[in-house]
Amino acid sequence: SLVFGFLLLAAFINFLFFRIVKEKVYLFFSLFVLFFGLYYFSTNSDNWLGREYPDFYYLIIRLSLIGAFFTMMHFIRYFLSTMVHTPRWDRFLLFLSFLVVATFLCQWFMPTSLPYNTYLILRTSLYVIIYSYFPIVVGTLLYYIPRYKASERVGIYAILPGFLWWAVGYTYFFISNLLQTNYDIQYPAFYVWLRSWRSVIELVCFLWLVIGFSWLLFKRYQQLQQTLTNTALDIERVAKEREIERSQLIEKQKEE
């Protein structure tokens, strides 16, 4: 509950900042934090909603998962400005954000009456699309690191650990589950250990992401304040120059 409250606070602050600067990166980051917080709270706590309203509870889990995946990709797009630097790749990322939503819906509503082999192939294909999501995001982040200034890489370094964990860790879980289901290969000890610490690792990575990006938000706020101060000083300087010119003109007219 404390972690969920912290994530809600971060989402609220970023949304307020979006209302000020109108930059969509803060809107999508706010929604991403909100949806991930809902998913994390729902899947890592024993709350009354799951006991009293299980159908509604699972609906919240599914909607928050879809929302987290969808807003995550758009947060990455606007954070890296892929639509400016790599337009073709940006169109692919945009397509992928909608594809993963369709994949989740197909996975949840796939009829179980299909033949076993057909069901297994479709289910595996859908999982491949979902689990390729994070490696693509990590590859995009790594591609942009050398193209950013040192001061601008802080945001990527804040994002990278969480996405790296989701890309490597969840791919490892997927392959291990696939081998165990299809070939009856027992889970290794490392899988069991990693699975037991999954929530803690995710929490640390995500808190690092929220703290790092919130720090960037405050830096951006300071830059805006400095810009507004400089603008006000420029306006005041121009007004004084015009006043001086007006006084000189009046003095000249008096002499004439």
C-alpha positions, 0 to 999 in steps of 0.5 A: 500500500505504501509503494502504491501510494508513492506511485500514485503521488509520482503519477499525480505530480507528473500529470500536474507538470503535464498540465503546466508544460503540455509535453506529452512525455509527462502525460504518458509517464504519469499514466504508465506509473498509474497503470503499473501501480494498479497492476503491482498492487493488485497482483502483490497484495491480498485485498478485499476486492479479489475476495469479494469481486473476483471477476471485477478484480481480474478485469482491473488486472487485465486493464491495468496490464494493457494500459501499462504496456500501451502507455509505456511505449508512448512514453518511450516514443516521446521521451526519445523523440523517435518521431523526429530522429527515426520516423520509420522506427517510430511508426513501427513502435506505434504499430507495436503498441497497438499490436500488443493490446490486440495480442493480450485481448486474443490471449484472454479471449482465445476459445479453449475448444480449439484443437490442442496443437492449434491452441498451443501454436497460437498461444506460443505465438502470442507470447512471443509477441508479448515477450519481444516487446521489452527487448525491442524497447531496450534495443531502442534505448541502447541505440539512443545512448551515444546520440544523446549528450552526457547530461541527457543520458541520465533519463535513459540510465534511469529507464534502462534497469527496469526495462532490462530486467523485464526484457531478460528476466521475463524472457528467461521465465518464458523459455523456462516455462516453455521447456517445462511445459513441452519437454517436461524439463524441471525448473533450475534452482536459479529460476526458483530463486529469481521467481521468488525475488521477482517482485522485489527486483521489479519494485527496486527497478521501478522505484529507480525509474520513478525517482530518476525521471522525477529528478529530470522533471524537477530539472526541467522545471528549473530550466523552465523557471530560468527561461521564464526569468530570462524572458521577463528580464528581456521584456523589462530590458526592452521596455526600458530601452523603449522608455529611454528612446521615448524620453530622448525623442520628447527631449529632441522635440522640445529642443526643436 
